[in-house]
Amino acid sequence: MATSKNKNASNGRRKRGAKPVIGHDPLAPAGEALPDEVENAGPEPAEAVAEEPRAAAEESGAVGAGAADLVFGDSLIIADVADWHQRLSDALKGDGALMLDGGDLEQVDGAGLQLLAAFMKEAVTLHLTVEWSAASQVLCEAADQSGLAGLLRLNEVNEAA
């Protein structure tokens, strides 16, 4: 007598009443509302901490009026993209020059590069000036390998160095 396999195990169907793995459509435009359980989850601890250095810099006068200095830190990977998407979107709302500092980046992945590419394209569309104060070798090599060094204007950083 042959044993039968669980019919639902391999046909790709979810059990009735099973919750989806993620609570939103990852392909939906960024502005669409998320389901209640995700919306009401509260701010992520990383988001709350990320706002503190910017506020401190504004209070101390380290960030000039009309200019935005965006320091990426040591990582720009998929886990960081949601936070950086918001920060970069906010920076695009200003009318001053935007200065990017990627000098400390040690980890960059395709999602991070894609975010930077979309940001640069939008900045061009809005006629905003974007410059790099620094770019790490990791960032430059990743952009070069992906063919995005020109779009990200990283060649200008390397020429200046």
C-alpha positions, 0 to 999 in steps of 0.5 A: 500500500502506497502512502499518499503525500499531503495534497496541499503541501506542494500545490502552492495554496495557502491553508484557509485562514492562514495569514500572509507572510508579509502584510502588504503588497511589495510591488504597490506604490510607496504611497499606498496605505498599509493594512491596519496591523502594519500601520498601527505597529508604531515606529521602528526603533531604528527610525526613532534613533535615525531622526535624532542625529539630524535634529541635533545637527539642525540645532547645532547649525551643522546643517546649513539652511536650504542644504541637506547633508545625508550621511549614509553610515556603514551600510546601505542594504535592503534592510536599510532601504525603507528608512533611507527611502523616507529620508531621501524623499524628504530631502527632495522636498527641499530647495537647496543643494544636497550633499551625500556622504558615502565615505563610510559605506562598507556594505552596499547591495542592489537594493541600496544602489537602486534606491540611490539611482531612483533618488538621483533621477528624481533629483535631476527631474526636480533640477536639484544639485546633488554632490558627493562629499565622499564615496567609499571604495565599496560604493564605487566598485558596486556602482561600477560593476552594476553600471550605475557609476555614471548615473550616481555621479561617482566618477566625479568623486573619483576624479576629484580625489 
